[in-house]
């Protein structure tokens, strides 16, 4: 009787644990206009079931550290140094301007929007290449702790809260605007028409506590690592893929990455550099539409402020 009772208790305990294990990862885009997918939209918050919140490339659409949409932020994740990702300037407030003409009149120089948010939230900044030293100095200048700027070079993994953050290859330029350097050096670079180079750009793989593995492409082109590393080693089930063309992978190239290399169960479109939606509906003839039609897996359009939920297999189970 005692053994039977013990087994019954353990079985009940297992049933109670199951819902926690089945919890989903929440993904909330923080774009320029609520309910739309706009040209400058890069920023997303990934919330682990355990509560760890990761802000990905806040760029210009997060209205500074006081943006009420932010809430608690534990990690600020930056793929590379371009202004539309780190935030050389940003919206005056959420929904400032229009989708095609955002009001990004607030300068974040010399610290950047990303740094100001990290300092205000007491968050860690995770970057690769030679970026951590730059951000550490900026955090110190902004009144924060430079030790919160953390390095993770290719193949390395940092764990913050319940989220593992691994770095993967991204093929893209990665220079710092001279205005963010300032002084004589900044002026020399500006006069020469170049920026300061801080090593390669970075992509990321996030491992969440519910088992979901997500690939964040940054602004990469097509790479063999998307097959051998992102799929072959990490087995990513969800991808966030740039589709903007010219500066990044185009929509048909991005679809090839998804269909033939990464092969996730779902993908979130990103970095379209266009008005992707009107009234929350995909605009006909857009790059966003081209990517959706070319992809063999479900494509989720990141409408600003609309939270999506993904299970361990990368399938959207809410908000899509």
C-alpha positions in Angstrom: 0.0 0.0 0.0 2.8 2.4 0.9 4.5 1.8 -2.5 1.2 2.2 -4.4 0.6 5.4 -2.5 4.0 6.7 -3.3 3.7 5.9 -7.0 0.4 7.7 -7.1 1.8 10.8 -5.4 4.7 10.8 -7.9 2.3 10.5 -10.8 0.2 13.4 -9.6 3.4 15.4 -9.1 4.4 14.7 -12.7 1.1 15.8 -14.0 1.4 19.1 -12.1 4.9 19.7 -13.6 3.8 19.0 -17.2 2.2 22.4 -17.8 5.3 24.3 -16.7 7.4 22.2 -19.1 5.0 22.9 -21.9 5.1 26.7 -21.5 5.8 28.7 -24.6 8.3 31.4 -25.6 6.7 34.8 -26.2 7.9 37.0 -29.0 6.8 40.6 -29.1 7.9 42.9 -32.0 8.5 46.6 -31.0 8.1 48.3 -34.3 7.3 51.8 -35.4 3.5 51.6 -35.6 1.2 49.3 -33.6 -0.2 46.5 -35.7 2.0 47.1 -38.7 5.3 45.9 -40.2 7.3 49.0 -41.1 10.6 49.7 -42.9 12.7 50.3 -39.7 11.3 47.4 -37.6 14.0 45.3 -36.1 13.4 45.1 -32.4 11.8 42.1 -30.7 11.5 40.9 -27.1 11.9 37.2 -26.5 10.5 36.1 -23.1 11.5 32.7 -21.8 8.9 30.7 -19.8 11.2 31.3 -16.7 10.9 35.0 -17.1 14.2 36.0 -18.7 13.6 38.7 -21.3 15.9 39.3 -24.3 15.7 42.5 -26.3 17.0 41.9 -29.8 18.4 44.8 -31.9 16.4 47.7 -30.4 17.3 50.0 -33.2 15.3 53.1 -33.9 11.8 52.0 -33.2 12.1 51.5 -29.4 11.4 55.0 -28.0 14.3 55.1 -25.6 14.7 53.5 -22.2 11.4 55.0 -21.1 9.4 53.2 -23.8 6.5 51.7 -21.8 6.5 48.6 -24.0 9.9 47.4 -22.7 9.1 46.3 -19.2 11.8 44.3 -17.5 14.8 43.6 -19.8 17.6 41.2 -18.8 19.6 41.0 -22.0 20.2 43.4 -24.8 21.4 41.4 -27.8 23.1 43.3 -30.7 24.1 41.7 -34.0 26.2 44.6 -35.4 27.0 48.3 -35.1 24.7 49.9 -37.8 22.5 52.7 -36.6 19.2 50.9 -37.5 20.2 48.1 -35.1 22.0 49.8 -32.2 19.9 53.0 -32.4 21.9 56.1 -33.2 18.5 57.8 -33.0 15.0 56.7 -32.2 11.3 57.4 -32.2 10.2 60.3 -30.0 7.4 58.0 -28.6 5.7 54.8 -29.7 3.7 55.3 -32.9 5.6 58.6 -33.8 5.1 59.6 -37.4 3.8 57.1 -39.9 4.9 53.7 -41.1 6.5 55.1 -44.2 7.7 58.3 -42.5 8.7 57.6 -38.9 9.6 60.3 -36.5 13.1 59.3 -35.4 14.1 62.8 -34.3 15.6 61.9 -30.9 19.4 61.4 -31.0 20.9 58.7 -28.8 24.5 59.8 -29.5 27.0 59.3 -28.2 25.8 56.3 -26.2 23.2 54.6 -28.6 19.7 53.6 -27.8 20.9 50.0 -27.0 23.3 51.3 -24.3 20.8 53.7 -22.8 18.3 50.9 -22.5 20.8 48.4 -21.0 22.0 50.9 -18.4 18.5 52.0 -17.4 17.3 48.4 -17.1 20.5 47.0 -15.5 20.7 44.5 -18.3 23.6 42.6 -19.8 24.7 43.4 -23.3 25.8 40.4 -25.3 27.9 40.9 -28.4 30.7 39.3 -30.4 33.9 40.3 -32.3 35.4 43.4 -30.8 32.1 45.0 -29.9 32.0 44.3 -26.1 34.9 46.7 -25.3 33.2 49.5 -27.3 29.8 48.9 -25.5 31.5 48.6 -22.1 33.1 52.0 -22.5 29.7 53.5 -23.6 28.0 51.9 -20.7 30.5 53.3 -18.3 30.1 56.8 -19.8 26.3 56.5 -19.5 26.6 55.7 -15.8 26.4 51.9 -16.0 28.6 49.0 -15.2 31.0 48.1 -18.1 31.2 44.6 -16.8 27.6 44.1 -18.0 29.0 44.2 -21.6 29.7 40.5 -22.3 31.7 38.8 -25.0 30.5 35.7 -26.9 32.6 35.0 -30.0 31.8 32.4 -32.7 30.8 29.1 -31.3 30.7 30.4 -27.7 27.7 30.3 -25.5 26.7 32.7 -22.7 23.9 31.8 -20.3 21.8 34.6 -18.8 18.9 33.5 -16.7 17.1 30.7 -18.5 18.4 31.5 -21.9 21.5 30.2 -23.6 23.0 32.6 -26.2 25.3 31.1 -28.8 27.0 33.0 -31.6 27.0 32.0 -35.3 28.4 33.4 -38.5 26.8 36.5 -40.1 28.2 37.9 -43.4 27.7 41.7 -43.2 29.6 44.9 -42.8 30.1 46.1 -39.2 31.5 49.6 -38.8 30.8 52.3 -36.2 29.5 55.7 -37.4 32.1 58.3 -36.7 29.5 60.4 -34.8 29.4 57.7 -32.2 33.1 57.9 -31.7 33.5 61.7 -31.6 36.6 63.7 -30.9 39.5 64.1 -33.3 39.4 60.4 -34.4 35.7 60.6 -35.2 36.3 63.7 -37.3 39.2 62.1 -39.2 37.1 59.0 -40.0 34.2 61.2 -41.0 36.4 63.3 -43.3 37.7 60.1 -44.9 34.2 58.7 -45.4 34.7 55.6 -43.4 33.7 54.1 -40.0 35.7 52.3 -37.3 35.7 48.5 -37.8 35.0 46.3 -34.8 35.2 42.8 -36.3 32.6 40.6 -37.9 28.9 41.0 -37.5 27.1 38.2 -35.5 24.1 36.0 -35.7 22.7 34.2 -32.7 21.1 31.0 -31.6 18.9 31.2 -28.5 18.1 28.1 -26.4 15.1 28.5 -24.2 14.1 26.6 -21.1 11.1 25.0 -22.8 13.5 23.4 -25.3 12.9 25.8 -28.2 16.0 26.7 -30.2 15.7 29.9 -32.3 18.0 31.3 -35.0 18.4 35.1 -35.2 20.0 35.9 -38.5 21.0 39.5 -38.0 21.8 41.1 -41.4 23.5 38.1 -42.9 23.7 36.8 -46.5 23.6 33.2 -47.4 26.3 31.1 -45.5 27.1 27.4 -45.4 27.0 27.6 -41.6 23.2 28.0 -41.8 23.1 24.4 -42.9 26.1 22.9 -41.0 25.9 24.9 -37.8 22.4 26.4 -37.3 20.6 23.3 -38.5 23.2 20.6 -38.2 24.5 21.4 -34.8 21.9 23.5 -33.0 18.8 22.1 -34.8 17.0 25.5 -34.7 13.2 25.1 -35.0 12.3 28.8 -35.3 14.1 31.4 -37.3 14.0 35.2 -37.5 15.2 36.0 -41.1 16.1 39.3 -42.7 14.5 39.7 -46.1 15.3 43.4 -47.1 17.6 43.0 -50.1 20.5 45.3 -51.1 21.8 45.7 -47.6 20.8 42.1 -46.5 19.5 38.9 -47.9 16.7 39.4 -50.4 13.3 37.6 -50.1 14.0 34.8 -52.5 17.5 34.3 -51.1 16.0 34.3 -47.6 13.5 31.7 -48.7 16.3 29.5 -49.9 18.0 29.8 -46.5 14.8 28.7 -44.8 13.8 26.0 -47.2 17.1 24.4 -48.0 19.6 25.3 -45.2 18.1 26.0 -41.8 14.8 24.1 -42.4 13.0 25.4 -39.3 9.3 24.7 -38.5 8.4 28.4 -38.7 10.0 31.7 -39.5 9.5 35.3 -38.5 10.2 37.8 -41.3 12.5 40.7 -40.3 14.3 43.7 -41.7 12.1 44.2 -44.8 13.1 47.8 -45.4 9.6 48.5 -46.7 6.0 49.1 -45.7 5.3 45.4 -45.3 1.7 45.7 -44.2 -1.2 48.1 -44.5 -4.0 47.8 -41.9 -2.2 44.8 -40.6 -2.5 42.9 -43.9 0.5 42.0 -46.1 0.9 44.6 -48.9 0.5 43.1 -52.4 3.7 43.1 -54.4 5.9 43.6 -51.4 9.1 41.8 -50.5 7.2 40.5 -47.5 4.7 38.8 -49.8 7.4 37.4 -52.0 9.1 35.8 -49.0 5.8 34.3 -47.8 5.0 32.8 -51.1 8.5 31.4 -51.6 8.8 29.8 -48.1 7.8 26.2 -47.5 7.2 26.8 -43.8 4.7 29.1 -42.0 5.9 32.7 -42.2 4.8 35.0 -39.3 4.8 38.7 -40.0 6.0 40.7 -36.9 3.1 43.2 -36.4 4.3 45.7 -33.8 2.9 45.1 -30.3 1.3 41.7 -31.2 2.7 38.9 -29.0 3.2 35.5 -30.6 3.8 32.3 -28.7 6.0 29.4 -29.8 6.3 25.9 -28.4 9.4 23.8 -28.2 9.0 22.7 -31.8 8.9 26.3 -33.1 5.3 26.2 -34.0 3.1 29.2 -33.2 0.4 28.3 -30.7 -0.9 31.8 -30.0 -1.1 35.3 -31.5 -0.3 34.3 -35.1 
